[in-house]
């Protein structure tokens, strides 16, 4: 498993307010997420209306795919009309370099066997009984009455089970 991280700045010269900046940032985030299935967030310069510090992440088992993905995204960012790509930094990390939730920085376990919690026991899932075993038949409206004079088709809920 490999994790690709791309950190970049967008220079938004035409932004006259934070609202203008947020519009551009939201558009970039939505487009990148929709087209490339990456996680995207604004992470720096939140109060500066002319600069957006952003980061994105993607996970794959193929490092070549991730390199190509980052190349494609960087090329797309260079072609933006509402913003200009500023500083850009990329990194691809092998999954075994990531810290785990069970060890500290040195690799020592965080808990002794006595301190470790057992995973919570969850009851088996059983389907809830359906309140209407057979849905009521729909009645066809009377064809000779205008739409406003047709009888209503409301159904009452059955009484709760005892």
C-alpha positions as CSV (number, residue, x, y, z in Angstrom):
1,X,0.0,0.0,0.0
2,X,1.2,3.5,-0.8
3,X,-0.1,6.9,0.2
4,X,0.3,9.9,-2.0
5,X,0.2,13.4,-0.5
6,X,0.1,16.6,-2.6
7,X,0.4,19.9,-0.8
8,X,-0.1,23.0,-2.9
9,X,-1.0,26.7,-2.8
10,X,-3.6,28.4,-4.9
11,X,-3.0,32.1,-5.6
12,X,-6.5,33.7,-6.1
13,X,-5.8,37.2,-7.4
14,X,-9.4,37.9,-8.3
15,X,-10.8,37.3,-4.8
16,X,-12.3,40.4,-3.3
17,X,-13.5,38.6,-0.1
18,X,-13.2,35.3,1.8
19,X,-16.5,34.4,0.2
20,X,-14.9,34.6,-3.3
21,X,-12.0,32.5,-2.1
22,X,-14.3,29.9,-0.6
23,X,-16.1,29.6,-4.0
24,X,-12.9,28.9,-5.8
25,X,-11.6,26.5,-3.1
26,X,-15.0,24.6,-3.0
27,X,-14.9,24.3,-6.8
28,X,-11.4,22.9,-6.9
29,X,-12.1,20.5,-4.0
30,X,-15.3,19.2,-5.6
31,X,-13.7,18.8,-9.0
32,X,-10.6,16.9,-7.8
33,X,-12.7,14.7,-5.5
34,X,-15.2,13.9,-8.2
35,X,-12.8,13.3,-11.1
36,X,-9.9,11.6,-9.2
37,X,-11.5,10.2,-6.1
38,X,-9.0,11.9,-3.7
39,X,-9.5,13.4,-0.3
40,X,-9.0,17.2,-0.5
41,X,-8.9,19.9,2.2
42,X,-7.9,23.5,2.7
43,X,-5.3,23.3,5.5
44,X,-3.4,26.6,5.5
45,X,-4.0,30.4,5.0
46,X,-7.6,30.0,6.0
47,X,-8.1,33.8,6.7
48,X,-6.1,35.0,3.7
49,X,-8.5,35.8,0.9
50,X,-5.8,35.6,-1.9
51,X,-4.0,32.3,-1.0
52,X,-5.4,28.9,-0.2
53,X,-3.1,26.2,1.2
54,X,-4.5,22.9,0.3
55,X,-3.6,19.2,0.6
56,X,-4.9,16.0,-1.0
57,X,-4.3,12.3,-0.4
58,X,-4.8,9.1,-2.3
59,X,-4.2,5.5,-1.5
60,X,-3.2,2.7,-3.9
61,X,-1.2,-0.4,-4.1
62,X,0.5,0.8,-7.3
63,X,3.0,3.5,-6.9
64,X,3.1,4.1,-10.7
65,X,-0.6,4.8,-10.7
66,X,-0.1,7.4,-7.8
67,X,2.7,9.1,-9.7
68,X,0.6,9.4,-12.8
69,X,-2.4,10.6,-10.7
70,X,-0.4,13.4,-9.1
71,X,1.0,14.4,-12.5
72,X,-2.5,14.6,-13.9
73,X,-3.8,16.6,-10.9
74,X,-0.9,19.0,-11.0
75,X,-1.4,19.6,-14.7
76,X,-5.1,20.3,-14.1
77,X,-4.2,22.7,-11.3
78,X,-1.9,24.6,-13.6
79,X,-4.8,25.1,-16.0
80,X,-7.2,26.7,-13.5
81,X,-8.9,29.9,-14.7
82,X,-9.8,31.3,-11.3
83,X,-6.5,30.6,-9.5
84,X,-2.8,30.1,-10.2
85,X,-0.8,27.2,-8.8
86,X,1.8,28.4,-6.4
87,X,4.2,26.2,-4.4
88,X,3.6,22.5,-4.8
89,X,5.1,19.6,-2.9
90,X,4.4,15.9,-3.4
91,X,5.3,12.8,-1.5
92,X,4.5,9.1,-1.8
93,X,4.9,7.1,1.4
94,X,5.0,3.3,1.7
95,X,2.3,2.1,4.1
96,X,4.8,0.4,6.4
97,X,6.3,3.8,7.2
98,X,3.0,5.0,8.8
99,X,2.6,4.8,12.6
100,X,0.0,2.4,13.9
101,X,-2.6,2.9,16.6
102,X,-1.0,0.2,18.7
103,X,2.7,1.4,18.9
104,X,4.5,4.6,19.7
105,X,7.3,6.2,17.7
106,X,9.9,3.7,18.9
107,X,7.7,0.7,18.0
108,X,6.9,-0.2,21.6
109,X,3.3,-1.2,22.3
110,X,1.1,1.5,23.8
111,X,-0.6,-0.8,26.2
112,X,0.5,-3.8,28.3
113,X,-1.7,-6.9,27.8
114,X,-3.5,-6.0,31.1
115,X,-4.3,-2.5,29.9
116,X,-5.5,-3.5,26.5
117,X,-9.2,-3.4,25.9
118,X,-11.2,-6.1,24.4
119,X,-13.1,-5.1,21.3
120,X,-16.7,-4.3,22.2
121,X,-19.1,-7.2,21.7
122,X,-21.9,-6.2,19.3
123,X,-25.1,-8.2,19.2
124,X,-25.9,-10.0,16.0
125,X,-28.0,-8.0,13.6
126,X,-31.5,-9.1,13.3
127,X,-33.9,-7.5,10.9
128,X,-36.7,-5.5,12.6
129,X,-40.2,-6.7,11.7
130,X,-41.8,-4.6,9.0
131,X,-44.8,-2.6,10.4
132,X,-46.9,-3.3,7.3
133,X,-46.4,-6.9,6.2
134,X,-48.4,-6.2,3.1
135,X,-48.6,-2.6,1.9
136,X,-52.1,-1.3,1.3
137,X,-53.3,-1.5,-2.3
138,X,-53.3,1.9,-4.0
139,X,-56.7,3.1,-5.2
140,X,-57.0,4.6,-8.6
141,X,-58.6,8.0,-8.5
142,X,-62.1,8.4,-9.8
143,X,-61.8,9.2,-13.4
144,X,-64.9,11.4,-13.6
145,X,-63.9,13.8,-10.9
146,X,-61.5,16.7,-11.5
147,X,-58.0,16.4,-9.8
148,X,-59.0,18.7,-6.9
149,X,-62.2,16.7,-6.1
150,X,-60.6,13.3,-6.0
151,X,-60.8,11.4,-2.6
152,X,-57.6,11.6,-0.6
153,X,-55.5,8.5,-0.3
154,X,-54.3,8.6,3.3
155,X,-53.6,5.5,5.2
156,X,-53.6,5.2,9.0
157,X,-50.7,3.5,10.7
158,X,-51.7,0.3,12.5
159,X,-51.7,0.4,16.3
160,X,-48.4,-0.4,18.0
161,X,-47.9,-4.0,19.0
162,X,-48.8,-4.9,22.5
